[in-house]
């Protein structure tokens, strides 16, 4: 039977499109306050936005009639005609946000129009307006949203973890603050002021308020002005690129948006200056004629279509390359390699082929354990010039390739060390190569993971504690999970605004160089992701998969410097520790720790 849906059902459908989580409410309310000409905006949240989201501003306010009208669908002061959609300069324009919020939460609005003596208080629950009365309140608006999704249990059930929801709220807060440098912003979380951004004169000052001076010092000025688009802002220098990068923002005419195509253009501008998987920070502002953009695409208004997107792609790429070039961030040349013969390579080198990687992921590629005797000396001969009695054992390098080592008695296996990066020793097949950095990394990974799985890691107190500046969301996540961090072997403590001090690290890291700053930031990201899925998270979220992730991240941030003076006993100890690992030939991040150059390979190279 065909019928028109009642308003309360229609609004619930609209809420499903516009209000997906507490951060959606924060976004709409903050943008409304910014559009209302406020000079100061305060955001108050309790229980990560689930029980209270309150926004207080000193904007123009509303009359009694406007305060009742604003909760109706498509009630807006931003546009009057269809043609106005081609000239949008405000954050909001559809007039459906407040109606959608009212459909899924309990709302109290107190507002007073500038110049009027009294204000109006309105109370709405499930789209029903049950209270409208005069009240005494400051000029501006004070809107409190309580118990979001109380009437939509299914939506509330599928909210993410507290860490994740708070992170999204902070992200929306920051996005608005980055576009309105003239406004004062405050964030109150559970009765505690966590961010206070005063008005600033330029973007760098705002970035410093949000992310700290350490981020500002890594920024490169980005400026280009063409007939198609004007691009301004900052990008991070190549050296500051990270695996997990929070500071990535695109704005078009003051509106935050996401665009994978333009993001690709920006990364392309870095060419080969940053490692694969790392991304730089960027705060990029596009100024385009409103007639050449379309923001009326998605309910969240974070997608924008550009009429000349391909041209903007090329302009952005060129601008990034020019900015990096002007700041002279170019890769250094290693003059020590001048005149050095090309490295010997083989089909069984340290790099996995696509087929080998697929087999490794599928669990087909395995390396059997073997018993290794480090005391064997392949150069030792008896009086008749014959080698002593021997036995053969194998170390698997691939599923169909093995390295045969000659094992016997002697004073110790002899190794040739090459620039502190490789160990070379003879074998029956030719030459056996061990990548020292990967071998040490493999050992660190295996030991740390074994400790995490079998027991709580001991904390090694740092001789010089490290201070780490973080974005506010990551800082909050870490402070809310200090016990989990102790279970991972880290002792961290609060040290001022969005700053922590690392007093201790896992004892497995003793004597090794770990980039603790980047590792801690990635752990915060992993904690957020892990607690998003309740059915996987155990006590403190320390599932086996979670522990493997942390061990892998520690390996990624392991800085093994070249050692030019390893003793013979250190060589043997390294090999013994490596061969005691599970699948000793395979490096956890891809590739191999051990490989072989066969006699046939040597003949080909020297032919």
N, C-alpha and C positions, 0 to 999 in steps of 0.2 A: 504493500500500500504506500503510495507516494504521499509524503507530507513534509512540511517545513519543520525542522528541528527547533525545539525551544531554545531560548537564549542560553540557559545554563548548560545545556549539552554542547551547543556551538562553542561556547567559551572554553569548555574543557578540551575540545579538539584543538582550539587555537593555542591553549596552554601547552598541549603536547608538542606543538611545533616551536613555540617561542621559549617556554620555560622548561628547560630540561633538567636543571640542577640549581642549587642556591646561587652559583656564579651567574646564571642567566638573569636572576632577579637583580643581583648587584650591578650587572652591566646596564640594564635598562634604567634603574634608578639613578645611578651615577651620571649617565648620559643625559637624563632629563634635567638633573640639577645643573649640569654644565650648560645645557641649552637655555636654562632659565635665568642666565646672567648672574649666577652666584659668584661670590668672591671667596667663600670658604665652604668646603664640603666635608662632612664627617660621616664615616661609615662605621657602624657599630654592629658586631656580630657576636652571637653566643652559640655554643655547641656547633661550631663550624657552619653556621648559617641554617641549621636545621630547626632551631627553635626561635631565633630572632635574626632578622636583617633590618637594620634601621639606617636611614640616610637622612641627615639633617643639613639643610643649606640655608643661606641668607639671600636667596634669589628674589625674583619679583613676586612670588607667591600667587595665590589664587583667590578669587572671590567665592562666596558661598555657592553661587550658581555654577561656576567653573569647577569647584571641588566635587560637585555631584556629577557633572557631565563628564569629567575626565575618566571615569571608570566604565563608560559605555564603549562598545566596540567601535573602532574607527573614529573616535573623537580625538582630534588633533588641532593644534594651533600652528603647525609647521607648514602645511600646504592648504590651498583653497581650490585649485583646479588641477586637472590632469597634466597641464603644461608645466606646473610647478615641479613635477617629478624630474624634469630635465635640468633643474637649477637647484638641486638640494645642497645646502651648505650646513645643515644641522645634523646631529647624530640621529635623532628620531624623526619619523615622518608618517608612519602608518597609523598610529593611534590605537594600537591593539595590545601594547605591552601591559598597561595597568589593568585592562579587562582580563587578560590572561592570568596575571598574578592574582587578581581577586577571585578567580575561579578555582584556585588551588591552594589558597592560604587565607589566614585571618589578617585583615589589614585595618590599621588605625592611621588616619591622616589628620594632621593638625597644620593648618596653613593660614597665613595672614597676608593679604595684598599690601604692597608698599603704599604707605599713605593712609591706610585704614586703621581705625582704632581697635577693632576686635577681629578675631579670627574665627575659623570654622573648624569643627571637629567632625569627622565622618568615620563611621565604623562599618566594615563590610565583611561578611563571612559567606563563602561559597556563592559569590556573586549577588548576595542579598544585602541591600543597604538597610541596616536596622537602626542607625543612629545618625542624625544630622543636627548639630546644635552649635550655638555660639560659644566661643571659648577665648581665654586669654593666652596668647602665645606670641613669640617673636615674629618679625617679618620673615617671610620665606616659607619653606616647607619642612615638615617633620613627618616622615612616613615610616611606619613600623610594620614589617611583614613577619607574622608569627606562624610557627607550625606549618611550614611549607609541605604540600602534598598530604595534609592530614586527611583529606577526603578522596585521595587517589593512592591507596595503599600499595598498589603494584608499582607505581612510579617511585615511591619512597623506598620500597624494598630494593630497588635496583640502583640506588645511589652508591657511589664509590666510597672508598675508605675516607675517614676523617682527614688524613694527610692529603689525599688527592683532592677532596672538595675544598679544603683550605687553600691549597696551591692554586686552584682555578680561580678562587675569589681574589687572591692577591694578584694574579695575572690580569684580571679585569680592572682592578684598582690601578695597577701600574700603567696599563694601556691608556686609560683616560688621563692620568697624571702626566704622561709624556706629551700629550697633545695640548694641554692647557697649562703652560708654564706660569701664567699670571695668577693662578688660583692656589689657595692653601688647601691641602688635603690631610685628613687624619684617619687612621685606621685603629679602631678599638676592638681588641679580640678578648672576649671573656673578661671584660672590665679592666683590661690592661692595654695601654697605648703602645702599639707595636711599630707604627710608622707615623711620622709627622713631616710632611713636605711643605715647606714655606714657599711663597712665590719667588721665582728666580728670573734672571735676565736672559739666560741662554740655555740651550739644550744640554750642554756639557754639565752645567751645574745641577740640572735635574737628574741626569744620569748618575752623577756623583752621590746625590741624596739617596737614590734607589739602590745602586749597585756598588757604590764605594769608589774611592780614588784609584784603587788598583785597576779597575776596569777602564776608567777614563784615561789612564796613562797608556793603555794599549790601543787607543782609538786613532784612526786616520780620518782626516777631514775628507768628505765626499761632496763635491760641488760640480754641477753642470747645468747649463741653462740653454735650452733649444726652443724652437717654435712649437715642437710637439709636447715637450714635457720639461719641467724644471725638477731636478733631483738634488736633494741636499741631505745632510746628516753625517753619520759616522759609520765606519766599518772597522773591525778589529784587524790588527796587523797579523800576518800569517803565523807568527810565532805563538800567538795567543789562541789559535784554533784548538778546540777540545772535542772529545767524543760526545760529551753532554754539554750543550750550550743553551743557556736559558735566555740570553739577551739577543733575541732575534725578532725584529719588528719592522713591518712594512706599514706605512700610512699613506693614504691617498686623500688629499684635500682635508687632512686632519682626522681621517677615519681609519682605524686599524683594519687590516684585511690580510688574508692569506692567499698566496698565489705560487703554486709549485713551479710554474713556468718562469716567472721572474726570479724566483729563488735559484733556479738553475742558471739563469744569466749571471747572477751575482757570484755563484760558486765558480762558474766558468771564467770569470774575471781573475780568479786566483790561480788559474791554470794549474801548474804542478807544484805550487808553492806550499801546499798543505797536504798532509798524509791522507790517504784514503780513509774514509769514515769519520774524519774530523771536520768540524764546521766552525766558521768564524762568528763572532758577534756582529750584529749590524742594527743600526737605527736609521732607516732610510725613509725619507719623506718625498712623496711625489706630488707635484702640483700640476694638475691637468684641468683643462676647461671642463666644467660639469657637464656640458652638452656632449662631451666625448667619452663619458663614463656612464655605467649603469649599475647602481647600487641596489636596485629593487629586484634582487635575484633570489636570495635565501632569507628565511625568517630571522636568522641571527645577524644578518647584514655584514658578514665577514667575507663575502665574496663580491668582487667588483669586476666588471667587464670593461676593458679598454678598447676603444675603437682602433687605436694604432698599437696594439699589444706587441706585434713583431718588431716594430720600429723602437718601441720602448725597451724591448729585450736587448737590442743591439746597443742602444745608447747606454743602458745600465752596465752592460759588460765592458764597454769602452771606458766608462767613467771609473769603474773599479780598477781596471788595469792602469789607468792614468794616475789614480790616487796612490796606488801601491808603488808605482814607478817613481813618483815625486818624492816619496818618503824613503826611497832607496832600500826597500826590503827585498833584497835579491839573494838567491842561494849562494853560499860561499863556494869557492873552488878549492879543492884539495890538491895543492901543488905537490904534496908528497907522493902522489901517484904518477907524476910525470916520468916517463921512461920505464915504468914498471910493466912487465909483460902482462898480457891479458890473463885473467884468472882461468885456470883449468876448470872446465865444466863438463858435465856428463848428463846422460839421459836420466840418471838416478840422482839428480842434484837435490838441493835443499828445498826446492819449490815443488809443491804438489801440482799435478795436472788436474784438469777439470774432472776427468774420470776418477782419479785417485781421491779427490776431495769428496766426490759423490759416494765412493765406496766407504770412505772414513765416516761420513755422516750416517750412512746406512748401517755401520757397524761391521762391514765386511773386511775392511782393511785393519789387520791386527799385527802386532809384533810379539812373538812368543818370548817368554822370559828365558834367560839363560844364566848359567853359572860361569862367572868370569874370573880368571886368575890373573891378577895384576902383576904377579911376580915373573911372568914369562918374559924372557928376553929373546926376541927373534934373531938377534945378531950373534948370540952366543953359540959357539961350535965346539965340538969335542976335538981331541988331539988329531983325529983323522980327517978333520975338516968337514965332518958330517954334523947335521943338526941333532940335538938331543931328541929323545923319544917324545912324541907329541900326540895330542888328541885334538880333534876338531869339534867346535861348537859354533852355533850360528846365532846371529842377531838379525831378526827379520826387519827389512827395510820396507818392503812392499809385500803385497799378497803373493807375488810370484817371483820375488827377488830376495836373495839373502846375501849377507856378508859373512864369509867363512873366516873365522879368526883361528890362528894357530895358538893353542894353549899348551904351556909346558912349564917346567921349573926354570927359575933363573933369578937374577938379582933385581928384576923389575923391568916392566915393559918400557921401552924407550919411545918418547914422543918428541916430535918436532913442533915447536910453537910458532905460529905465523902471526906476527903483529898483535898478539894478544887476543886474536879472534878465532883462530882455528888450531886444533891439535891434529897432527898427521902421524900415522904409524903404519908400518907395512902389514899386509895381510896376504893370505894365499891368493886372493883375487886381484891384488894390486895395492892400492893405498886406501886406508880407512881414514875418513875425515870426521871430526867432531866439531860442531859449532859451539864454542865455549859459552857465548851469551845465551843461546837457546838451551844449552844443557843446564846452566845455572838457573834459568827461568823455569825450566821443567821441574827441577828439583824443588825450588821454592813453591811452585804451584802444588805439587804432590804432597809436600810436607804440611803446608798450611791447610789444604783440603782434608788431609787425614786427621789433623788436629781438630778441625771444625766438626767432623763427622763423629769422631770417637770421644771427644772431651771438650771442655771449655778452654780456649786458648789462654795461656798465661800472658799477662800484660808486661811488656818490657818498658820500664820508665825511660822517657826520653831525657837525655842529658841537657838538651836545649829544646824545651817545648816549642811547638810551632803554632803560630796564630794563623787562622784561616778566615778570610772574609768571604761571606756567602750572600746569595740573594735571600730575601726575607723568607720565602717559602721553604727553601732548603734548610735554613737555620731552624725554622719552627719544626720541621720534620725531625731533624736530629735531636733537638731538645726534648721532643716527645717520645724519643726512642733511645734514651741513654742506656737503659738496661739491655736492650738488644745489641747496642754497640759494644757493651762490655762482654756480651756473649761472643762477639766477633773478635775480641782482643783489643778494643780501642777504649782509651780513657779520655773523654772529651768533656770540657766544661765551658760554660758560658763566659764570654769575655766582652762585655759591652754590646752595642747595637749590632745585631746580625754578624757577630764575630765569635768564634770559638777558639779555645786553646787545646791542642792535642798534647796531652801529658804522657800518654802511653800508646804503644802500638803492639801488635802481636809479637810474641817472642820469636816466632818463626822468621820474622823480618830482621832479626838481629844480624848486624854486619852487612845487610843488603840495603841498597838505595831504592826507596820507594817514593814516588811523588805523592806524598800524603795529601796535599791540598786538593789535587784533582781526584784522587781516590775517594776522599771523604765526600766530595760533591757528587760523585757517581753513586756512592752508597746511599745518599739521601734520595736520589732518583730511583734506585732499585727498591728502597724501602717503600716508597710511594706506590710503585707498580705492584710489589708483592702483596701489600695489604689491600689492594683493590679487589682481590679474589678471595673471599672468605673460605671457600671450600678447599683452597690449597694451603692456606696459612695455618701453621700450628702455633705453638706457644712462641710469642715474640716474632712470629713469621719465619722461624728458622727451619724451614723445610730443607730437604736434601737439595732440591733444585735451587733454592735460595743460596745455600752455602756454596754450591758450585758456581753460581753467578758471581758471588763475592770473591772467591778464589781466582776466577778468571779476570775480574777487574783488577785485582792486585797484580796479576801477571802483566796486564796491559800497561800498568803504571810502574813497572819494574825497570829501573835504569841500571843496566849492567855496564859498567865502564870497562874498557879494554885493560887487561892485565898483562904487562910485558915481562913480569918476573915471577911467574908461577914455578914453584919448585917441582922436582920430579914426584915427590910424595903428594903434593897438591894435585898434580895431574892425575895420579892414580886414584886419589880420594874422590876426585870429581867423577871419573869414569865409574868407579864402584858405586857412588851414590846414584848416578844416572841409570845404571843398569839394574838397580834395585827398584826403580820406578815401574809403574804399570805402562806397558807399551813404550819402552825407553826411546825408540827411534822416532816417535811421532810427537811433534810439538803441539801443545794444546791450541795455539792460535792459528795453526795451519802450517804445513811444511814439515821438515824433518830436523832432528837434532844430529842424526848420524847418517852419513852417506858413504858411498864408495866410488873410487875411480879405478876401473878395471885396467888390467894390463892392455887390453884391446883399445880402451880409450886413450891410454898413454901413447900407444903406437900410432894411433890416428893423429894425435896432436903433434907428434914429432916426425911424422912422415913428410 
